[in-house]
Amino acid sequence: MDPAVQDFVNNAARAAYWDQMAEYGYLLYWVLFGVSIVMLLGGALLPREIERPVLQGAAGRLLWLSRQRGRIIAAGAMILLVLCAVSQQMGIDHNRGFIADQEKRYEKEIKRLSQRKDKEEILRSEYMYMPEGDSLTVMSANNPALAADYVWLTSLQYVSNSFRRGQKFEMLNRFYSTMQDLDPNWVESAVNAGKVLSALEPDRFKVEKFYAKAVTNNPDSLTMLYEAGRLFVVPPLDPRQQKLYSDRAVGWFSRMRDKLKRMPESPGRNAKLREVEDLIARLGLEAGYYKSAAELLYRHATDEHNPQAMRAIAAQDWLTAHSLMLVEELNELAEQYRKENGKHPATLDVVFEKLPEAGKNHRRDAFGFPIEYDPATGKARSIGVNARRAIQAAAIINDLIGMFKGNHQRLPRDLQELQSFVRRFFNAATPASNNVIDSLGADLEVIEGPLGKWNYDAENGFIILPPFCNTRTLFKNAERLWKKE
């Protein structure tokens, strides 16, 4: 028999079997229901137990039943309660299936409407009534705060039901914007509304427009600036937007920092300022603001008010920021030389001549390694920064080697074989994480790393790093900084 026909026959037989079991279950349900009713009524009609001599025959059996009267009633009530619970669960299951089918029909209808109607018309057909600020002000007897409460409570119904259904973001954005118009200084609701919108819409720039309106309405609110910045701290779905996200976050946190600096000094204010500046510094590294990031990190690494662990972390990140700042300045000078002479400088010596004061500081990165230079491209690079990146990338590649071994029950023969496996494994269905992409790049390169081609130990299955790629060697200068030796 054809396999498709056999599957159809098997499914039909299985369905017939469960239909038969359902009929038996239905019959058993009503039999037990009748038994429970009989037990309850019988127990209620039985006479209470009376002290009498032992009787024979029917009178004796009746006396015995009267002594079991309480147990009979309890058993009948228990059976009835179980049947009620079964009935309620069957009703819930039925409604759940009905709602699921209804949701599928609804989504199908919305897709059909979207092909021939504009978004505004779809919203009207979906929700029928969209509140307007002016009408609500009149309805609330010129009490906009009360009208804002009404809009907020109404929006909660749509949040709790079918969270991602239809044009949910557009609908709730309309509600929250109306709420802002009615009560622009209600910061707590604006913060919660922004979090709901960010959960609905992956495009953070759409949600940012709501935060921008809330910030405009509350120019003195540090909370709104902080939440707007946090919106872009979460890594984007597209890793190529990471720098853009970091740039936007730095912008919002910088505005918050400026407001904090204008406030009177206090322990709470100072702690918040350090927190915000730390965020700006780390995000600035991702956005390419190396000079400002290095300044902030140096200040935090040498600030005695910071905990020792925070100073140590800031000092390590300062090494990276300062090294990248030096490289950026040297690359700019090399590019200037190329424009003036029509070729890249053969060495960095001619570049250092333009920096007589700081020339010595630019010959080595903050980690203590000599700055490398490629005359073919006119680009300098920091060995220390690349060594730090290599440590992270090697850890990721070693994990991928373990993944290869789990799939093939052997180690990859070389990194070329691992490369093929990695690019097959990560696809649209199973995309690589931001951590993997940040370490290996968008093309998932595992053959060459920040320091050149990887040294792969095929026998043991791991990457061998150069001797200087260890935290003790890399961060020796950071320890001197935060300990102030």
N, C-alpha and C positions, 0 to 999 in steps of 0.2 A: 504494500500500500504506500502511496505517496506520503512523505513525511508531513506535508502541510495538511493533507486529509486526515492523517492519523492524529495530528495535534487537535484538529477540529473535533474529531470523534472523542478523544480523551477529555477535552474541555467540556463537551456536551454531556458526557457521562459523569464527570465531576459535578457539573451544575445540577444534573438530575439527582445525584446522590444527596447533595446538600439541600435541594428542594424537599426531598423526602424526609431528611432529618428535621428540616424546619417544620414540616407538617406534624411529625411526632412531637417535637418540642412544643408546638402550639397546643396539641391535645393534652400533653402532660401538664402544661401551664394551667389549663382550665380544670383538669382533674385535681391538681393540688389546691387550686383556688376553692373548689367545692369542698374538699376535705377540710381546709382551714375554716370555712364558714360553718360546716357541720360541727367541728370541734368547739368553736366559739359559742355557737348557739346551744349545743349539748351541754357544755360546761356551765353556761348560764342557767339552764333549766334544771340541772341536777340539784337535788336538795343538799344542803350543807351537811357535813359529817355529824352524825349523832351517836352518842355512846349507846350501843345496843348489844345484846348478846349475839353470838355467832349464829347467822341465819344460813339456811340452805337454799339452793335453787336460784330462781330469778331475784328474790329478795336479797340473797347474799351477794350476787353480782352487782346489784344496784348499790348496795352499801359499799362495796369495794370501789365502784366508780365514784361514789360521792367523796370517798377519801382521796382519790386522785384528781378531784375537781380542779384544784389550782394548777396542777401540772398540765392538764388537758387544755385549759384556757391559755396558759403560757405558750404551749407548743403551737396551738392554732394561731396565736398572735404572731409568733416568730415566723411561721410559714407565710402568713399574710404579708408581713413586713418584707421578707425576702422577695416575694412576688411583686410587691410594689416597687422595690428597688430595680428588679429586672425590667419591669414595665417602663420606669423612668429612663433607664439606660437605653432601652430600645428606642424610645422617643428621641433621646439625644442623638443617637447614631443616625436615625432617620433624618432628623433636621440637619445634622452635620453634612450628610451626603447631599441633601437638598441645597444647602447653602453653597457647598463646593460647586455643584452643577450650576447654580445661579451665578456664581462668580465667573465661571468659565464662559457662560453665555454673555455676561456683562462685558468681559474683556473683549470678546469677539465683536460685540456690537460697537464698543468704543473704537476699535480698530477700523471698523467699517465706516463709522461716522467721520473719523479723522481723515479719510481719503476724499471726502467731498464737503466737509464743513470746516470752518476756522475754529481755532482753539476756544475763542470766547463763546461761540455757540455751543460747543461741546460742554463747556463748564455750566452753561445755563441749563442744558438738558440733563446734566448729571446731578446738580445740586438745587436746581429750581430757583433758590433765593440766595442772592449774595448781598450781605448787609452793606449799606452805605453810611458813612459817618454822619452826614447831615440828617438823614431820616432817623437814625438812632438817637441823635441828640434831641430831636423833637419828641420822639417816643419816650425818652427818659426824663421829660420835663426839664430840658436844658441841664442835665447832669451827665456830662461826658464821661466822668470816672465810672459811674454806674453802667453806662453803655459799654465802656471798655470791658468791664467785668462780664457783661453778657456775651460779648464777642469772644472773650477768652474761654468762658465755660462752653459756648457753642463749639468752638474749635476743638475742645477736648473730645467731643463725641466723634469727630472725624479722625482724631489721632488714635483713639482706642479701637475703632472699627476699620478693618481692611486697610492696614497702615499704608501699603504701597499701591493702593488701587487707583487706577485711572490717572487723572491730572491732579494728583494729590498735592504736589509741591505748589503748583500754580494756585490751587484753591486755598491752601493754608497760608501761602504768602499774601493772598488778598485779605484774608482774615486778619493776619498779624499786622499788615500795613494799616488797615482800618483801625485796629486797636491802638497803634502808634499815633494815628491822627487824633484819636479821641483822648488818649492819655499819654502824651509823649514822654513824660518823666517817670513812667512805671518801668524802672530798669530791670527788676527781677523777672517780669513777664517777658521782656525783650530778650533777656539772656536765655531763658528756657525756650522761647520761640525760635531763636537762632539755632539752638541745639537740635530741635525737631527738624528744622529745614535742612540742616547739614546731614542729618541721618537719611533724609529722603532724596537729596540731590547730590550726586557725586561731583558735579561741577561747582567747585568752591567759589568761583567768581560770581555765580548767580546769588549764592547765599551772602557773599560779601556786600552786595548792594543793600540787603536788609540791615546788616550791621552798620554800614555807612550812614543810613538814614537814622538808626538809633543813636549813633555817635553824634550826629548833627543835632539831634534833639536833646542830647545830654552831653554837652561839650566838657563838663567838669567830671564826668564819670570815668574813673580809672578802670572800673569793672568792664565797661563796654569796650574800651581799647584793648584790654587784656584778652577778652573773649574773641575779638576780631583777629588779634594776632594768633591766638591758639588755633583758629580755624585753619591756618596754613602750616601749622607745626606737624600735623598728621601727614605722613608721606603720601604723595599723589599716586593714583592708579597707574599713570604713565610716568615712569622714572625720568623721562626727558624733561618733565616739568619741575623737577626737584629744585633747580636753581631759581626758577621763577617763583615757586612757592616760598622758598626761603627769603627771597627779596621782599615779597609782600609782607611776610611776617615781621621782618626787620623794620619795615616802614611803620607798622602799627605799634610795635614795641618801642620804637624810637620816640613816637609821639607820647607814649605813656611815660617814658623816661624823662622827657622834657618837663612834663607836668610834675613828676615826683621831685625833680630838682628845684622847682619853684616853691615846694611845700616846706614848712618849718621842719628842722631836723628832729627826729625822734627814733627810738629803737625800731619801731614798726616800719616807719618810712624808710630807714636805712636798709633794713632787711629786704623790703620789697624792691628797693632800687638795685641792690646787689643781685637779686633774683632776675630782674628784668635785664640788667646789663649782661648777666651770664647767658641768657637766652639770645640776646642780640649778638654777642661774641660768637657763639657756636653756630647760629644761623648765618652770621656774616661770613664764616668760613665756607659754608655751602654756597652762598650767594656771590662770593668773590671779593668781599670787602676785607681784604687781608690786613691792611694797615690799621683800620679802626678796630678790627677783631684782636689784633696783636696788642694794641694799646689797652683795651679793656681786660684782656686775659692777663697781661702783665700786672695790672693794678690789682686784680683779684688774687693772683698768685703771691703777691707781696703784702696783701692786706691782713694785718694781724687779727682783725675782727672775724675773718673767715675761719671756719673749722679747718683743721690741718688736712683732712682728706680732701676738702674742696680746693684748698690751695695747691695740693699735689696734682689734682686733675687739671686745674687751670694752667699750671706750669707746663704740663705735658702738651696741652693743646696750644700753649703759647709757642712752643718750639715749632709746631707745624705752621701756625699763622705767620710767625716772623720769617721763617724760611721761605714760605710762599711769597711774602711781601718782597724779600730780597730778589727772588727769582723774577718776579713781575717787573721790578725796577730795572734789572739787568736786561731783560728782554725788550723793554721799551727803549733803552739806550742802544741796544744792538740794532733794533729796527730803525732808529734815527740814523745810525751810522750807515745802514744800507741805503736809506733814501739819499744821503749826502754823497755816498761813494759808489752806488750802483751794485754793491756786493756785500755779503755778510762779513763781519770781521773774522779774521782767521783765528784769533784768540780773544779772550776777554780782557787782555792787557790794555788794549786801546780804550775799552769801556771803562776800566778802572781809572784810567788817566783823567776821566771827566769827573771822578769822585775822589779828589785828593784827600778830603777829610775823612770820608767813610770807606775808602777803598779797602782797607784791611778787614773791616767788618763784613764786606761783601764777598770776600774770597772764600769764606766758609759759611755754611748754613748754621742755624741755631743749634743743631744737633752736634756740631763740631766737625762735619765732613766737608771736604773741599767741594765747591760748586762745580758741577760738570757742565760742559758746553759742547754743542754739536755745530761745527762751522757750516755744515751742509744746510741746516735748517735755520741757523741763527738763534737757536733756543737753548737757554740754560735750564738746569734742573737740579733739584735738591736730592742728594742721596738719602739723607735722613728721612725726608717725607716719603720717598718711594720705598724705603726699607719698612717704614711703618705700614704703608699700604700693602707691601708684599706679605707681611705677617698675617694680615687679615685675609688677603686673597688666598694664601697657602692653606689656611684653616678651612676655607670654603672648598677649595679643590680637594683636600683630603676627605672632606665629607662626601663630595661627589664620587671620589674613588670608592668609598665604602658603599655608596648607592649602586655603583656599577657592579661591585662584587656581589651585592645582594640580588641583583637581577641576572647575573651570568654565572654565579658560583665560582668566579675566578677574578684575578686582578687584571686591569687593562694592560696590554703588552707595551703600549706607549701612550703618550699624551694625545697623539692623533686619533687613536681609537677612542679615548675618553672624550675628545672633542666631538666626534660624531655622535656618541651616545648622549652627551649633554644637550646638543642641539636638537636631537630627536625627542628627548624626554620632555624638555620645556617647550611647550607650544601654546596655542590659543586656549586649549582645554585645561592645561596645567602650566600656567605662566610662572616664570621665575620670580622669586621674592625680591623686594627692594634691596635686601641685604646682599643677595647674590649678584644682582645687576650692579650695585654700587661697587662691589669688589672686583667683578670680572668685566664690567662694561656691558652695553646693550647687546653686543654680538656674542657674549658668553665665551670670551677667549680664555682657553686654559693652556695653551701652548707657550705663550709669552706673557710675562707679567711686568710689573713696574720696573724691575731690575733687568729685564731681558728674558731670554728663554729659561724656563724652569728646569731645575735639575731634578729629574724624576728617578726615584729608586724603584725600578720595576719589580725587583725581587720581593721587597717588603711592602710596596704600595703606598708610598708617601713622598711628599715634596721635601727636598733637602735645601734648606735656606743657607745663605752665606753666614759665616760666624758672627758678623756684626749685627745680624737680624735677631737680636734678643733685647728684651725690655731693659735689662740692666745696662747694656752698652748704649742703647738709644736714649734713655732718659736720665743719664748721669748729669747732664747740664740742668735738667728740670729740677732735680733734687737740690742742686746747689742754689737754685733760684728761690724755691719756696722755703728752704731751710735758712737762706741768707748766710751761707757760709762764705 
